[in-house]
């Protein structure tokens, strides 16, 4: 449920040969009126973003089976240029 002050995680999800690659794109915060403020650190290549409640640990439900970078400050390389 979205309640005021709740912190959400914003991801860009890319499909790769080994499965889904989750890249942390930023954060979102729920306002008192239920609207969202979204703060992006990166822009998605395909224009799509996924927003979910921020996980407390790396193996959060719904994230198994894919590679994952960013939720806990992980600096895992996810292709592209550095």
Backbone bond lengths (Angstrom), bond angles and torsions (degrees), N, CA, C in turn:
res aa  C-N    CA-C-N  psi(-1)  N-CA   C-N-CA  omega(-1)  CA-C   N-CA-C  phi
1 X - - - 1.434 - - 1.531 108.85 -
2 X 1.315 116.30 140.64 1.462 120.69 179.58 1.525 109.76 -90.25
3 X 1.320 115.87 113.86 1.455 121.01 178.20 1.525 108.70 -120.25
4 X 1.301 116.46 152.24 1.463 121.96 -177.57 1.519 110.72 -53.88
5 X 1.323 116.15 135.24 1.451 122.53 178.85 1.513 114.56 88.24
6 X 1.337 117.89 -9.76 1.463 120.70 -179.11 1.521 109.87 -67.00
7 X 1.330 115.76 138.12 1.466 122.22 178.08 1.516 108.40 -96.60
8 X 1.314 116.30 134.21 1.456 122.26 178.80 1.523 109.36 -121.04
9 X 1.304 116.57 154.81 1.463 122.39 177.05 1.523 108.67 -102.32
10 X 1.328 116.22 140.68 1.465 122.10 178.89 1.524 107.84 -114.27
11 X 1.338 116.51 129.95 1.453 122.39 -176.98 1.519 111.68 -127.86
12 X 1.310 115.17 153.56 1.456 123.13 165.25 1.519 104.30 -109.71
13 X 1.337 117.60 126.00 1.461 121.59 -177.15 1.520 108.56 -110.20
14 X 1.317 115.50 120.39 1.462 121.57 179.94 1.520 108.84 -112.80
15 X 1.326 115.83 139.58 1.458 120.49 176.81 1.521 108.84 -88.41
16 X 1.324 116.56 128.82 1.455 122.36 179.13 1.513 110.25 -125.94
17 X 1.316 116.65 178.67 1.464 121.23 -179.43 1.526 112.08 -62.00
18 X 1.326 116.88 -35.35 1.458 121.40 -177.96 1.515 113.92 -91.15
19 X 1.320 119.30 4.25 1.461 122.32 -178.07 1.516 110.75 126.19
20 X 1.292 116.09 -161.48 1.458 121.77 -178.88 1.523 111.02 -79.83
21 X 1.331 115.90 142.32 1.454 121.68 176.11 1.524 107.17 -114.58
22 X 1.331 116.36 115.69 1.464 122.26 -179.28 1.522 108.35 -95.60
23 X 1.317 117.22 119.11 1.456 122.21 178.92 1.523 108.10 -114.14
24 X 1.318 116.66 123.60 1.462 120.77 179.04 1.513 108.32 -67.15
25 X 1.326 117.05 119.87 1.463 122.16 -176.94 1.524 112.14 -102.89
26 X 1.333 118.10 -15.83 1.452 120.70 -179.75 1.518 111.84 159.45
27 X 1.335 115.42 -156.09 1.463 122.43 -178.79 1.518 109.89 -135.62
28 X 1.310 115.49 160.54 1.462 121.56 174.68 1.520 107.89 -136.33
29 X 1.328 115.56 151.65 1.453 121.33 -179.62 1.521 108.98 -131.69
30 X 1.333 116.10 139.36 1.458 121.53 -179.47 1.527 109.19 -86.22
31 X 1.328 115.74 129.33 1.467 121.91 177.30 1.523 110.95 -85.97
32 X 1.329 117.03 168.72 1.463 122.27 -179.66 1.525 112.62 -57.43
33 X 1.346 117.09 -32.97 1.468 120.34 -178.19 1.529 112.82 -88.46
34 X 1.349 117.72 6.67 1.452 121.84 177.97 1.523 113.95 89.81
35 X 1.325 117.48 -6.00 1.463 120.46 177.19 1.530 109.16 -77.11
36 X 1.325 116.64 170.91 1.457 121.51 -177.39 1.520 111.95 -119.74
37 X 1.311 116.53 144.08 1.459 123.20 165.36 1.518 105.37 -105.44
38 X 1.328 117.34 125.33 1.453 122.20 -179.15 1.520 108.82 -113.67
39 X 1.329 116.11 125.50 1.463 122.83 -179.75 1.527 107.69 -114.83
40 X 1.336 116.99 111.30 1.455 121.18 -176.81 1.525 111.31 -98.82
41 X 1.332 115.41 138.67 1.459 122.58 174.08 1.524 110.24 -97.92
42 X 1.327 116.66 -23.95 1.462 123.33 179.11 1.525 108.18 -140.87
43 X 1.319 115.93 163.30 1.457 121.28 175.65 1.525 108.81 -107.82
44 X 1.337 117.63 137.75 1.463 119.54 179.90 1.532 110.91 -73.21
45 X 1.320 117.09 143.27 1.456 121.67 179.91 1.526 112.08 -67.62
46 X 1.335 116.73 -33.69 1.462 120.44 -176.75 1.532 113.32 -99.30
47 X 1.331 117.87 2.95 1.455 121.18 178.73 1.518 114.81 79.16
48 X 1.336 118.11 5.41 1.467 121.99 -178.22 1.524 110.54 -107.80
49 X 1.324 114.88 139.93 1.463 121.53 176.40 1.518 109.61 -129.24
50 X 1.317 116.18 151.16 1.465 122.85 177.79 1.526 106.74 -121.61
51 X 1.340 117.05 127.15 1.464 121.93 -179.27 1.526 108.35 -116.09
52 X 1.333 115.96 131.36 1.468 120.76 177.52 1.520 109.50 -148.67
53 X 1.327 115.53 166.04 1.458 119.29 177.69 1.523 108.09 -59.62
54 X 1.321 116.22 138.71 1.459 121.32 -179.34 1.519 109.83 -64.24
55 X 1.321 116.59 129.72 1.465 122.02 -179.43 1.520 110.09 -81.47
56 X 1.299 115.52 150.87 1.451 121.07 177.59 1.518 112.00 -90.86
57 X 1.343 116.81 -19.44 1.456 119.81 179.41 1.515 109.76 -140.39
58 X 1.324 116.35 164.28 1.459 122.17 -173.21 1.517 113.22 -64.42
59 X 1.324 119.68 -40.58 1.458 122.81 -176.39 1.516 111.50 -89.81
60 X 1.310 116.53 56.82 1.459 121.53 -179.63 1.520 110.16 -73.77
61 X 1.344 118.48 151.79 1.456 121.32 177.60 1.522 111.13 -56.23
62 X 1.331 115.84 140.00 1.448 120.92 178.23 1.513 113.84 87.40
63 X 1.334 117.53 -2.40 1.451 119.96 -178.46 1.517 112.01 -114.49
64 X 1.324 118.01 6.41 1.451 119.35 179.95 1.518 110.29 -79.05
65 X 1.307 115.94 155.34 1.452 120.91 177.99 1.512 114.02 87.66
66 X 1.317 118.27 -1.38 1.460 119.65 179.92 1.513 110.56 -134.52
67 X 1.319 115.20 167.10 1.456 119.45 174.98 1.510 107.51 -85.23
68 X 1.328 115.63 152.73 1.458 120.10 -168.82 1.510 109.73 -144.73
69 X 1.321 117.66 132.73 1.466 120.48 178.36 1.512 109.76 -139.28
70 X 1.306 117.16 135.60 1.438 119.66 167.08 1.502 119.38 114.14
71 X 1.303 121.79 -28.86 1.466 120.91 -172.11 1.518 112.27 -61.77
72 X 1.326 117.44 -41.14 1.457 119.60 -177.50 1.517 112.18 -107.92
73 X 1.332 115.92 29.25 1.443 119.66 179.65 1.517 112.45 78.91
74 X 1.332 117.18 18.48 1.450 120.53 178.98 1.519 109.15 -71.61
75 X 1.300 117.03 134.20 1.452 121.51 178.76 1.520 109.89 -104.40
76 X 1.316 116.96 53.26 1.459 121.38 -179.31 1.510 110.12 -76.87
77 X 1.336 117.12 133.94 1.460 118.90 177.77 1.515 110.33 -67.91
78 X 1.329 116.59 137.76 1.453 121.59 -178.15 1.519 108.59 -130.61
79 X 1.320 118.07 43.17 1.450 122.06 177.14 1.517 111.99 75.72
80 X 1.322 116.08 -179.81 1.450 120.71 -179.60 1.509 111.98 80.95
81 X 1.297 116.16 -168.00 1.455 122.42 -178.90 1.508 110.77 -93.62
82 X 1.318 116.31 149.83 1.462 119.28 177.68 1.488 111.55 -103.86
